[in-house]
Amino acid sequence: MKKIILLAVVLIVSTGCRQDRQARALITPGIADGDLLLAMSGTTEQLLRHHQIDLHRQIKTTDRITIDVWVMLARMPQADCPRLGTALLIHDLGDSKIVNLPLAGRLAKMGFDVVMPDLRAHGRSSGEFFTYGLKESQDLKTVITKLEAEGIIKPPVYVYGDQMGGMTAIHYAASDDRCAGVLVSRPFKDFRTAALRRIILSATFMNPRQFEHLIQRAGDIGGFEPDKSSVVEAAKKLHCPLVLVHRLADIVVPIDNSRAIAESAGGPVRLITIIPAMEEAILVLLWDNWLADRMMELTAKPTEPASQD
């Protein structure tokens, strides 16, 4: 009888440990390609010396996380060209700010001051867990506030984010009145949807109760509320224009995610669908230029009703 009880205890403990590992895996970047690219790019001092970036800041958040930030100032071809505001570029899960450097260069030439942060738990920022835009959006508000206080940047702010960075971008825009436009690529609509895609194979063997327990456990470990991760709900609070870009045949992030966000947006919204094959192949080659043009369009403050391309 004692052996049976001991075996039961061992099984319960091992199951709990396994669930904790799975929960932690949902909120950690894992093997981060962005770290490798960042290391290959050279030191921040080298980038500053070669004028690839103009400023470097390390900014403390309210919970004492250090956010590592690069700034590229506007490089207008003519002295009388007006500054367009600030472009805030947010990388995807597992990436780092280095991936946005080419886009930053194009935006700076157009007249934007460009802010490139490493999100918490990424790149050269500190922290252990990623919260799918909840804590990150508040980190970004702190970054923008401190850079503005230094006189480095000025509103309005136009924000771009890719996939998980897109979730963060919408959460940020919904919480900061300085944001005048949002451009996002392939965002998930909430934490649960993103989590399901990250563990799609193991989730196949879970029942709904087990999956929900995993989601709640991830929230407990990461210190956030999964129910507040909804980008659909955040989009309802937007008053600025929102542009969503999504591949029509995307199997990793189905386009239904962007459609749900677009339908709920509180301000002007546009959903740009990218057709597979030829159009997609062309955009891969011109992606940064194409995104820069879409950011420029946001400065025109469109007032048309919700639309889809």
C-alpha positions in Angstrom: 0.0 0.0 0.0 2.8 2.4 0.9 4.5 1.7 -2.5 1.2 2.5 -4.3 0.9 5.8 -2.4 4.6 6.7 -3.1 4.2 5.9 -6.8 1.1 8.1 -6.9 3.0 11.0 -5.3 5.9 10.6 -7.7 3.5 10.6 -10.7 1.7 13.8 -9.4 5.0 15.6 -8.8 6.5 14.6 -12.2 3.3 15.6 -14.0 3.4 19.0 -12.2 7.1 19.5 -13.1 6.3 18.6 -16.7 3.5 21.1 -16.9 5.7 23.8 -15.4 8.3 23.1 -18.0 5.7 23.4 -20.8 4.3 26.6 -19.2 7.7 28.1 -19.0 8.5 27.1 -22.6 5.4 29.2 -23.7 6.8 32.4 -22.2 10.5 32.1 -22.9 12.1 33.0 -26.3 13.9 29.6 -26.4 16.7 29.3 -29.0 16.9 32.9 -30.2 18.1 33.6 -33.7 18.1 37.3 -32.8 20.9 36.8 -30.2 23.1 35.2 -32.9 22.4 38.0 -35.4 23.1 40.6 -32.6 26.4 39.0 -31.8 27.4 38.9 -35.5 26.5 42.6 -35.9 29.4 43.7 -33.7 29.2 45.7 -30.5 27.0 48.7 -29.9 30.1 50.8 -29.7 31.2 49.6 -33.2 27.7 50.4 -34.6 27.9 53.9 -33.1 31.4 54.5 -34.4 30.4 53.5 -37.9 27.2 55.7 -37.7 24.9 52.7 -38.2 23.0 54.0 -35.1 23.1 57.4 -33.4 22.3 56.7 -29.8 22.3 53.9 -27.3 20.2 53.8 -24.1 19.5 51.3 -21.4 16.2 52.2 -19.7 14.8 50.8 -16.5 11.2 49.7 -16.4 8.9 50.0 -13.3 9.7 46.3 -12.4 13.4 47.0 -12.8 13.9 45.3 -16.2 16.6 46.9 -18.3 15.5 47.6 -21.9 18.4 48.0 -24.3 17.5 50.6 -27.0 19.1 51.9 -30.2 18.0 55.2 -31.8 18.6 56.3 -35.4 17.9 59.9 -35.9 16.2 61.3 -39.1 18.6 61.7 -42.0 16.7 64.0 -44.3 18.3 64.7 -47.7 17.4 68.4 -47.4 17.7 70.6 -44.4 14.2 72.0 -44.8 12.5 68.6 -44.9 10.2 68.3 -41.8 10.6 65.5 -39.3 7.7 63.1 -39.5 7.8 62.0 -35.9 9.0 58.8 -34.2 9.0 55.3 -35.7 9.0 52.5 -33.0 10.0 49.2 -34.4 9.2 46.0 -32.5 10.7 42.6 -33.3 9.1 39.2 -33.2 9.5 36.5 -30.5 13.1 35.1 -30.5 14.4 38.0 -32.6 16.2 41.2 -31.5 16.3 44.8 -32.6 19.0 44.0 -35.2 16.4 42.6 -37.6 14.8 46.1 -37.9 18.1 47.9 -38.7 17.5 47.9 -42.5 13.9 49.2 -42.1 15.2 51.8 -39.7 17.6 53.2 -42.2 14.9 53.6 -44.8 12.6 55.3 -42.3 15.3 57.7 -41.1 15.9 58.8 -44.7 12.2 59.6 -45.0 12.3 61.8 -41.9 11.5 59.6 -38.9 13.5 59.3 -35.8 13.6 55.6 -35.2 13.6 53.7 -31.9 14.6 50.1 -31.8 14.3 48.3 -28.4 15.1 44.7 -27.5 11.9 43.5 -25.8 12.3 42.1 -22.3 14.0 38.6 -22.2 15.4 39.3 -25.7 18.7 40.5 -27.1 20.6 42.7 -24.7 17.6 43.5 -22.5 17.2 41.7 -19.2 14.2 39.6 -18.0 13.3 36.0 -18.2 9.7 35.8 -19.6 7.8 37.3 -22.5 4.1 38.2 -21.8 2.7 38.6 -25.3 2.5 42.3 -25.3 1.1 43.0 -21.8 4.2 44.0 -19.8 6.1 44.8 -23.0 3.7 47.5 -24.1 4.2 49.2 -20.7 8.0 48.9 -21.2 7.7 50.7 -24.5 5.7 53.5 -22.9 8.5 54.0 -20.4 11.1 54.0 -23.2 9.2 56.6 -25.3 8.6 58.7 -22.2 12.2 58.7 -21.2 13.6 59.4 -24.7 11.1 62.2 -25.1 12.1 63.7 -21.7 15.7 63.7 -22.9 14.6 65.7 -26.0 15.8 62.8 -28.3 12.5 62.1 -29.9 9.1 63.8 -30.2 5.5 62.6 -30.9 3.7 61.5 -32.9 4.7 57.9 -32.6 4.1 55.4 -35.4 4.7 51.8 -34.4 5.5 48.7 -36.4 5.5 45.1 -35.1 5.9 41.6 -36.6 3.9 38.7 -35.4 4.4 38.6 -31.6 5.8 42.1 -32.0 2.6 43.0 -33.8 0.6 41.9 -30.7 2.8 44.1 -28.6 2.4 47.0 -31.0 -1.4 47.0 -30.8 -1.3 46.7 -27.0 1.1 49.6 -26.9 -0.9 51.8 -29.2 -4.1 51.1 -27.2 -2.4 52.4 -24.1 -0.4 55.5 -25.4 -2.2 58.6 -26.8 1.1 59.6 -28.4 0.7 56.8 -30.9 -0.7 58.1 -34.2 -0.6 55.0 -36.3 0.0 51.2 -36.2 1.4 48.9 -38.8 1.5 45.2 -38.0 2.4 42.0 -39.8 0.8 38.6 -39.1 -0.3 39.2 -35.5 -1.9 36.5 -33.3 -5.2 37.6 -31.8 -4.4 36.5 -28.2 -2.0 34.5 -26.1 -4.1 31.3 -26.2 -4.0 31.2 -30.0 -0.3 31.9 -30.1 0.4 29.3 -27.4 -1.6 26.7 -29.3 0.5 27.2 -32.4 3.8 27.0 -30.4 2.9 23.6 -28.9 0.6 22.3 -31.6 2.0 18.7 -31.5 1.8 18.2 -27.7 -1.5 20.1 -27.5 -3.0 17.4 -29.7 -2.9 15.1 -26.7 -4.4 17.6 -24.3 -8.0 18.0 -23.5 -9.4 21.6 -23.1 -9.1 21.5 -19.3 -5.4 20.6 -19.5 -4.7 23.2 -22.1 -6.4 25.9 -20.0 -4.5 24.8 -16.9 -1.3 25.2 -18.9 -2.3 28.7 -20.0 -3.1 29.8 -16.5 0.1 28.3 -15.2 2.1 30.2 -17.8 0.4 33.4 -16.6 1.2 32.6 -13.0 4.9 32.0 -13.8 5.2 35.1 -16.0 3.2 37.4 -13.7 0.4 38.3 -16.2 -3.2 37.6 -16.8 -3.8 35.5 -20.0 -7.4 36.9 -20.3 -5.9 40.4 -20.8 -3.8 39.3 -23.7 -6.5 39.7 -26.3 -5.4 41.9 -29.1 -9.0 41.9 -30.4 -10.0 43.7 -27.1 -7.0 46.0 -27.3 -7.8 47.0 -30.9 -11.2 48.2 -29.7 -9.4 51.0 -27.7 -7.5 52.3 -30.8 -8.4 55.7 -32.1 -5.5 55.9 -34.5 -5.3 54.2 -37.9 -4.4 50.5 -38.0 -2.9 48.7 -41.0 -2.7 44.9 -40.8 -0.6 42.9 -43.4 -1.2 39.2 -43.7 -0.4 36.5 -46.2 -3.6 35.0 -47.5 -2.3 31.4 -47.2 -0.4 31.7 -44.0 -0.4 28.4 -42.2 1.6 29.5 -39.2 -0.6 32.5 -38.3 -3.9 32.0 -40.1 -5.3 35.2 -41.6 -8.4 34.8 -39.4 -6.3 36.4 -36.6 -5.9 39.6 -38.6 -9.6 39.6 -39.7 -10.8 39.3 -36.1 -8.5 42.2 -35.1 -9.6 44.3 -38.0 -13.3 43.8 -37.3 -12.9 45.0 -33.7 -10.7 48.1 -34.4 -11.9 51.3 -32.8 -10.4 53.5 -35.4 -9.7 53.5 -39.2 -8.5 50.1 -40.3 -7.1 48.5 -43.4 -6.3 44.8 -43.9 -3.8 44.2 -46.7 -3.8 40.6 -47.9 -0.7 39.3 -49.7 -1.5 36.8 -52.5 0.8 33.7 -52.6 3.3 33.0 -55.3 4.3 36.0 -57.5 3.1 38.9 -55.2 4.6 37.2 -52.2 7.9 36.5 -53.9 8.3 40.2 -55.1 7.5 41.5 -51.6 10.2 39.3 -50.0 12.8 41.1 -52.1 11.3 44.6 -51.4 9.9 44.0 -47.9 11.7 46.8 -46.0 11.0 49.4 -48.7 7.4 48.3 -48.9 6.9 48.5 -45.1 8.6 52.0 -45.1 6.1 53.2 -47.7 3.2 51.9 -45.6 4.6 53.7 -42.5 4.8 56.9 -44.6 1.1 56.4 -45.6 0.2 56.4 -41.9 1.4 59.9 -41.5 -1.4 61.0 -43.8 -3.9 60.2 -41.1 -6.5 58.3 -43.2 -10.1 58.7 -42.2 -11.7 56.2 -44.4 -13.9 53.4 -42.8 -12.7 49.9 -42.2 -11.5 48.3 -45.5 -9.8 45.2 -46.8 -7.6 44.9 -49.8 
